[in-house]
Amino acid sequence: MANGTPSIVVACDGSEHSLHAARMAAELAQATGQTLKLLAVFPGTKVEKLVVSGVWPSELEEEAKSYGREVFDAAKKAVNGMVDPAEEVLLKGDPAKEIIEYMENNPGTHLFLGRRGHSLVRSLTLGSISEKVVRHASGPVTVVSE
């Protein structure tokens, strides 16, 4: 799974901050000739809520795919005309943990992410995803605010 090919990866969640990060990442990919990859994490808290409410694993998989499709489509629309994303990666779990593990498994990754995503209240109480990723990342991270 690990590869040393440099790539630019943007963490997407559909928020305005992540769409702005996608545009900045696309500009850098276009300028340097590197590939642009889209990364989304179906949040673990959403998984837990769906399981508790009685959603079957097959439905959960569909819910995750639907989330990924929505988030990736928004990001692709944001970078349209700049660069075509080479890959879409959909993970499940705690966003910060999954992003950090992805970077560890993919050396050469330059990650772009928004300073604040959709979980504003949670980020104010538990520390934001971007702060956790910056603190523990194994490669370069660009945090984009507006």
C-alpha positions as CSV (number, residue, x, y, z in Angstrom):
1,M,0.0,0.0,0.0
2,A,2.8,2.4,0.8
3,N,4.4,4.3,-2.1
4,G,6.9,7.0,-2.2
5,T,5.4,8.9,-5.2
6,P,4.9,12.5,-4.2
7,S,1.3,13.6,-4.4
8,I,-0.9,16.3,-3.2
9,V,-3.9,15.1,-1.1
10,V,-6.8,17.2,0.0
11,A,-8.9,16.1,2.9
12,C,-12.5,16.8,2.0
13,D,-15.7,17.0,4.1
14,G,-17.8,19.3,1.9
15,S,-17.3,22.4,4.1
16,E,-16.4,25.8,2.6
17,H,-12.9,25.5,4.2
18,S,-12.3,22.1,2.6
19,L,-13.4,23.4,-0.8
20,H,-11.0,26.3,-0.5
21,A,-8.3,23.9,0.5
22,A,-9.1,21.8,-2.6
23,R,-8.7,24.8,-4.9
24,M,-5.4,25.7,-3.3
25,A,-4.2,22.1,-3.6
26,A,-5.3,22.0,-7.2
27,E,-3.3,25.2,-8.0
28,L,-0.2,23.6,-6.5
29,A,-0.7,20.3,-8.3
30,Q,-1.2,22.2,-11.6
31,A,1.9,24.3,-11.0
32,T,4.1,21.4,-10.1
33,G,2.7,18.6,-12.2
34,Q,2.0,16.4,-9.2
35,T,-1.2,14.3,-9.0
36,L,-4.1,15.5,-6.9
37,K,-5.9,13.0,-4.7
38,L,-9.1,13.5,-2.8
39,L,-9.4,12.0,0.7
40,A,-12.6,11.8,2.8
41,V,-13.3,10.1,6.1
42,F,-16.8,8.9,6.9
43,P,-16.8,10.0,10.6
44,G,-16.8,7.3,13.3
45,T,-19.4,9.2,15.3
46,K,-21.8,8.9,12.4
47,V,-21.0,5.2,12.1
48,E,-21.7,4.7,15.8
49,K,-25.0,6.6,15.6
50,L,-26.1,4.5,12.6
51,V,-25.2,1.2,14.3
52,V,-27.0,2.2,17.5
53,S,-30.1,3.1,15.5
54,G,-30.2,-0.4,14.0
55,V,-28.6,0.2,10.5
56,W,-27.3,-3.0,9.0
57,P,-23.7,-3.2,7.8
58,S,-24.8,-3.2,4.1
59,E,-26.8,0.0,4.7
60,L,-23.8,1.5,6.6
61,E,-21.6,0.8,3.6
62,E,-24.2,2.6,1.3
63,E,-24.3,5.5,3.7
64,A,-20.5,5.8,3.6
65,K,-20.5,5.6,-0.2
66,S,-23.2,8.3,-0.4
67,Y,-21.2,10.5,1.9
68,G,-18.1,10.0,-0.1
69,R,-19.9,10.7,-3.4
70,E,-21.3,13.9,-2.1
71,V,-18.0,15.2,-0.7
72,F,-15.9,14.1,-3.7
73,D,-18.4,15.7,-6.2
74,A,-18.3,19.0,-4.3
75,A,-14.4,18.9,-4.3
76,K,-14.3,18.0,-8.0
77,K,-16.7,20.9,-8.8
78,A,-14.4,23.2,-6.8
79,V,-11.3,22.2,-8.8
80,N,-13.0,21.9,-12.2
81,G,-10.9,23.3,-15.0
82,M,-7.7,23.3,-12.9
83,V,-6.8,19.6,-12.6
84,D,-8.5,16.2,-12.7
85,P,-8.2,14.3,-9.4
86,A,-6.2,11.1,-10.0
87,E,-7.8,9.2,-7.1
88,E,-10.6,9.3,-4.5
89,V,-9.9,7.6,-1.2
90,L,-12.8,7.0,1.2
91,L,-11.9,5.9,4.8
92,K,-14.1,5.3,7.8
93,G,-13.4,6.2,11.5
94,D,-12.0,9.1,13.4
95,P,-11.0,11.7,10.8
96,A,-7.7,12.8,12.4
97,K,-6.5,9.3,13.1
98,E,-7.4,8.0,9.6
99,I,-5.7,11.0,7.9
100,I,-2.5,10.6,10.0
101,E,-2.4,6.8,9.2
102,Y,-2.9,7.6,5.5
103,M,0.0,9.9,5.5
104,E,2.2,7.4,7.4
105,N,1.3,4.7,4.8
106,N,1.8,7.1,1.8
107,P,5.2,8.8,2.2
108,G,5.6,11.9,0.0
109,T,2.1,13.1,0.7
110,H,1.6,16.8,1.0
111,L,-1.8,17.2,2.7
112,F,-4.1,20.1,2.4
113,L,-7.1,20.5,4.7
114,G,-9.4,23.2,5.9
115,R,-8.9,24.8,9.3
116,R,-12.5,24.1,10.3
117,G,-14.9,21.5,8.9
118,H,-18.5,20.7,9.6
119,S,-18.0,19.7,13.2
120,L,-17.6,23.2,14.7
121,V,-19.1,22.5,18.1
122,R,-17.1,19.3,18.5
123,S,-13.9,20.9,17.4
124,L,-14.2,23.6,19.9
125,T,-14.5,21.1,22.7
126,L,-12.2,18.3,21.6
127,G,-9.6,20.1,19.5
128,S,-9.9,20.4,15.8
129,I,-9.0,17.7,13.3
130,S,-6.6,20.1,11.6
131,E,-4.7,20.7,14.9
132,K,-4.4,17.0,15.6
133,V,-3.2,16.2,12.1
134,V,-0.6,19.0,12.2
135,R,0.6,17.8,15.6
136,H,1.1,14.1,14.5
137,A,1.6,14.2,10.7
138,S,4.5,12.4,9.1
139,G,4.8,14.9,6.2
140,P,4.0,18.4,5.1
141,V,0.5,19.8,5.9
142,T,-1.0,23.0,4.7
143,V,-3.9,24.2,6.7
144,V,-6.2,26.6,4.8
145,S,-8.4,29.1,6.4
146,E,-10.4,31.4,4.2
